[in-house]
């Protein structure tokens, strides 16, 4: 299984403090059959050792706080376990299928617990030694035996069939990768429930696809939408010290390239005045994020010509890009739905940059994927570029713009839209970021290749009714994002090639 996960940009590189790593809470309980223990001496101890090995795998990942609930081998223990699971504030539960277990050890749990449960069937031996086989050894390796019974009872309880991991307990990279994937999913689910997403202003009035109801977003995902005011950032901007600004200017110049302009007449080499404003706004943004205890921000706000509000709110691009690289999704045009899509990708460790479709290259069969404004510099291919822009097209103001393409290789897109009946829909696709030049316009642009061809892909994507914005991440992770949608009871579609 491929691995395209990213580390956050360090504070030493940008001067922005990275977000503290999420630690979800994951519960583990094993299942077995109480009647076996008296029949086969030592089998119970072997089952407990198997569960200990699985928990050790989780501990070595160091990706979650793990709570061990022991072994459930009869119905009374299942009933006793339900209140403990519900009281533990868990984000995900692994049910360790240690040997055959009756569904009475699981039915009441799947019925009564709302936290996602993953069935884990990892037998210790890759194959039995048939010439020396015994009933004991069969039971020792009977991890998958109850899977049909457990999924069948889940359906009878009115629940979805749980996800499952099938493999071996030792030397199984695919199973280990799936365990790690569910730990990352748990991190997403944890942060969606607890995130504070700041919101300033409103979407651009004419862009009807972006408007959303904050309560609806809390209902479907869980985060609190913190309604903030532009003057909060402006106040921090006015209070920024020259030492803070100078320090961030130095880090910006060390991190970004500042080339001469090329073909776009509205772009110039980064001006000192634009660098100063961008650095000062970056200082203000970090102060604001800390003061409001925010995990992300969606914003769009104008102001009177030549006012501090206009200057500050139109020059958040560099600071927001630095914050995105440090783990805080920052989304222009006040697009809250895409901000949540970016948070999902960031917590999965795959980036998540603000994007839309730009012109198609019909000669080489790809489409430019990018946007103006803030971007996730943690997924940049090569050194990001800063250019001074004489105007931000379609928006007020001028100043520094961030330009790069995302890492070459597999990519994943996620668009979150709301439907006519007020529900949420995930639209997901996978493609490739391919090498080649991009327009030198002070914006991000990635040469996106999608199967079977660019015309067919775009028709299929657009036919699902997405918003024009989406989150763009690295690696192929459509299946993982679909699992998250399922756990959130959200409709999802993957655009097939």
Secondary structure, DSSP 4 states (H G I P E B T S, - for coil): ------PPPPHHHHSPPPPPPP-EEEEEEEE--HHHHHHSTTHHHHHHHHHHHHHHHHHHHT-EEEEEEEEE-SHHHHHHHHHHHHHTT-SEEEEEE-S---GGGTHHHHHH--S-EEEEEEESSSS--GGG--HHHHHHT-TTTTHHHHHHHHHHTT-PPPEEEEEESSS-HHHHHHHHHHHHHHHHHHHHHH-EEEEEE---TT-GGG---HHHHHHHH--EEEEE-HHHHHHHHHH--HHHHHHHHHHHHHHSB-PPP-S-TTEEEPPHHHHHHHHHHHHHHHHHHHHHT-SEEEEE---STT-HHHHHHTS-HHHHHHHHHTT-EEEGGG-HHHHHHHHHHHHHTSEEEEEEEEEEETTTTEEEEEESS---GGGBSSS-EEEEES--TTSS--EEEEE--BPSEEEEEEEEEE-TTS-EEEEEEEEEE--S----SSSEEEEEE-SS-HHHHHHHHHHT---S-EEEEES--HHHHHHHHHHTT-EEEE---
